[in-house]
Amino acid sequence: MKKAELRLTGSGGQGVILATIILAEAAFFDKKKVVQSQSYGPEARGGMCKAEVVIDDNPITYTKVATPNFLLALTQASFNKFHETVTDDAVVMVDHTVQVPEEYRKSHNVVMIPILETASVVIGNPMSANIVAVGAINEALGLCTVESLEKSVTGRIPKGTEELNIRALHAGMALVKASVGH
């Protein structure tokens, strides 16, 4: 596996930190090396939020994400701030409401999918957007097994919401399969 350096961004309260924790834990369950970190904007809820995870088969010698080869942007502000920080071959996943310039789409591997809408409309819970995103990210990158992801999700979400969150996880996977024609 190529070393994955993921940066997940959005606004506080969208669950991007939990999403990186789930991805890191699932990769750990699959015997990979992981490091996870996060930072907030000026406000905890509503301010810009960034969380990062490094996943590799080999020991990780540098624990920060310098130049991500994956970016998730759930908001326009987070895309605007971080889209220039990625490697040339990075996968850039954005919610379909984010305006991505045509020239950027032509020069980068951009996956535009309805993450927030899927959480609200399909799953019926906007708070599940981060789990939809986790499913989409893993489907796009193949970081870990579905079994490990499900185990991590059910261990990290509030008790009683397991079924809803597993549906959200699989809905995210389906979004990527549909967008790339798998």
C-alpha positions as CSV (number, residue, x, y, z in Angstrom):
1,M,0.0,0.0,0.0
2,K,1.2,3.5,-0.8
3,K,1.4,5.7,2.3
4,A,-1.9,7.5,2.7
5,E,-1.8,11.0,4.0
6,L,-5.3,12.2,4.5
7,R,-6.6,15.6,5.4
8,L,-10.3,15.9,6.3
9,T,-11.8,19.4,6.5
10,G,-15.1,21.0,7.2
11,S,-16.7,23.0,9.9
12,G,-16.7,22.2,13.6
13,G,-19.6,19.8,14.4
14,Q,-19.5,17.9,11.1
15,G,-17.5,15.1,12.7
16,V,-14.3,15.2,10.6
17,I,-12.2,14.4,13.7
18,L,-14.3,11.3,14.6
19,A,-14.1,10.3,10.9
20,T,-10.2,10.3,11.1
21,I,-10.3,8.4,14.3
22,I,-12.6,5.7,12.8
23,L,-10.3,5.4,9.7
24,A,-7.2,5.2,11.8
25,E,-8.7,2.6,14.1
26,A,-10.0,0.5,11.3
27,A,-6.6,0.6,9.6
28,F,-5.0,-0.4,12.9
29,F,-7.4,-3.3,13.2
30,D,-6.0,-4.4,9.8
31,K,-2.5,-4.3,11.2
32,K,-1.4,-1.0,9.5
33,K,0.6,1.7,11.1
34,V,-1.4,4.9,11.9
35,V,-1.1,8.4,13.3
36,Q,-4.1,10.7,13.8
37,S,-4.2,14.5,14.7
38,Q,-6.7,17.4,14.6
39,S,-7.0,21.1,14.9
40,Y,-10.0,23.5,15.3
41,G,-10.6,27.0,14.1
42,P,-11.6,29.8,16.5
43,E,-14.9,28.2,17.5
44,A,-15.4,24.5,18.3
45,R,-18.7,24.4,16.5
46,G,-19.1,26.2,13.2
47,G,-15.4,27.2,12.8
48,M,-13.1,25.5,10.4
49,C,-11.9,22.1,11.5
50,K,-9.1,20.0,10.1
51,A,-8.2,16.4,11.1
52,E,-5.5,14.3,9.6
53,V,-4.5,10.6,9.5
54,V,-1.4,8.9,8.1
55,I,-1.8,5.2,7.2
56,D,1.0,3.0,6.0
57,D,2.1,-0.6,6.0
58,N,5.6,0.5,7.1
59,P,6.6,2.4,10.3
60,I,5.7,6.1,10.2
61,T,8.7,8.3,10.7
62,Y,7.0,11.7,10.4
63,T,3.8,12.0,12.2
64,K,2.3,15.1,10.5
65,V,0.6,15.4,7.1
66,A,2.9,17.7,5.1
67,T,1.4,17.3,1.6
68,P,-1.8,15.2,1.7
69,N,-2.5,12.7,-1.1
70,F,-6.2,12.8,-0.1
71,L,-8.4,15.8,0.8
72,L,-12.0,15.8,2.0
73,A,-13.7,19.2,1.9
74,L,-17.2,19.3,3.2
75,T,-17.5,23.1,3.0
76,Q,-16.6,25.8,0.5
77,A,-14.3,27.5,3.0
78,S,-12.4,24.3,3.8
79,F,-11.9,23.6,0.0
80,N,-10.8,27.2,-0.6
81,K,-8.2,27.0,2.2
82,F,-6.8,23.5,1.6
83,H,-7.2,22.6,-2.1
84,E,-3.7,23.9,-3.1
85,T,-1.9,21.9,-0.4
86,V,-2.4,18.4,-2.0
87,T,0.0,16.3,-4.1
88,D,-0.5,16.4,-7.9
89,D,-1.9,12.9,-7.9
90,A,-4.1,13.4,-4.8
91,V,-7.8,12.4,-4.7
92,V,-9.8,15.4,-3.7
93,M,-13.3,14.5,-2.4
94,V,-15.8,17.3,-2.0
95,D,-19.5,17.5,-1.1
96,H,-21.3,18.3,-4.4
97,T,-22.3,21.7,-3.0
98,V,-18.7,22.9,-3.1
99,Q,-17.8,25.0,-6.1
100,V,-14.7,23.5,-7.7
101,P,-13.2,25.5,-10.6
102,E,-13.3,23.7,-13.9
103,E,-9.5,24.0,-14.4
104,Y,-8.9,22.4,-11.0
105,R,-11.3,19.5,-11.9
106,K,-9.3,19.0,-15.1
107,S,-5.9,18.9,-13.4
108,H,-6.9,16.9,-10.3
109,N,-8.7,13.7,-9.4
110,V,-11.8,15.3,-8.0
111,V,-14.7,13.2,-6.6
112,M,-17.9,15.3,-6.2
113,I,-20.6,13.4,-4.3
114,P,-23.6,14.4,-2.2
115,I,-22.3,13.5,1.2
116,L,-24.3,16.0,3.3
117,E,-27.5,15.4,1.3
118,T,-27.2,11.6,1.6
119,A,-26.9,12.0,5.4
120,S,-29.9,14.3,5.6
121,V,-32.2,12.8,3.0
122,V,-31.2,9.1,2.5
123,I,-30.2,8.3,6.1
124,G,-32.4,10.9,7.7
125,N,-29.8,12.2,10.0
126,P,-27.5,15.1,9.1
127,M,-25.1,14.1,11.9
128,S,-24.2,11.0,10.0
129,A,-22.4,12.9,7.3
130,N,-19.0,12.0,8.7
131,I,-19.9,8.3,8.6
132,V,-21.1,8.7,5.0
133,A,-17.8,10.3,4.3
134,V,-15.8,7.5,5.9
135,G,-17.5,4.9,3.7
136,A,-16.8,7.1,0.6
137,I,-13.2,7.6,1.5
138,N,-12.5,4.0,2.1
139,E,-14.3,3.0,-1.1
140,A,-12.2,5.5,-3.1
141,L,-8.9,4.6,-1.4
142,G,-9.2,1.0,-0.2
143,L,-7.6,1.7,3.1
144,C,-9.0,-1.1,5.2
145,T,-11.5,-3.9,5.2
146,V,-15.3,-3.2,5.5
147,E,-15.3,-5.5,8.5
148,S,-12.7,-3.3,10.3
149,L,-14.6,-0.2,9.4
150,E,-17.9,-1.5,10.7
151,K,-16.2,-2.6,13.9
152,S,-14.6,0.9,14.4
153,V,-17.9,2.7,13.6
154,T,-20.0,0.7,16.0
155,G,-17.4,1.1,18.7
156,R,-17.2,4.9,18.3
157,I,-20.8,6.1,17.8
158,P,-23.5,6.5,20.4
159,K,-25.2,3.2,21.5
160,G,-28.5,2.7,19.8
161,T,-27.4,4.3,16.5
162,E,-25.5,1.3,15.2
163,E,-27.9,0.4,12.4
164,L,-28.3,4.0,11.2
165,N,-24.5,4.5,11.1
166,I,-23.8,1.2,9.3
167,R,-26.4,2.3,6.7
168,A,-24.6,5.6,6.4
169,L,-21.2,3.9,6.0
170,H,-22.6,1.7,3.2
171,A,-24.4,4.7,1.6
172,G,-21.0,6.5,1.4
173,M,-19.5,3.4,-0.3
174,A,-22.4,3.4,-2.8
175,L,-21.8,7.1,-3.7
176,V,-18.3,6.4,-4.8
177,K,-19.2,3.2,-6.6
178,A,-21.9,5.1,-8.5
179,S,-19.6,8.1,-9.3
180,V,-16.8,6.1,-10.8
181,G,-19.0,3.5,-12.4
182,H,-17.8,0.4,-10.4
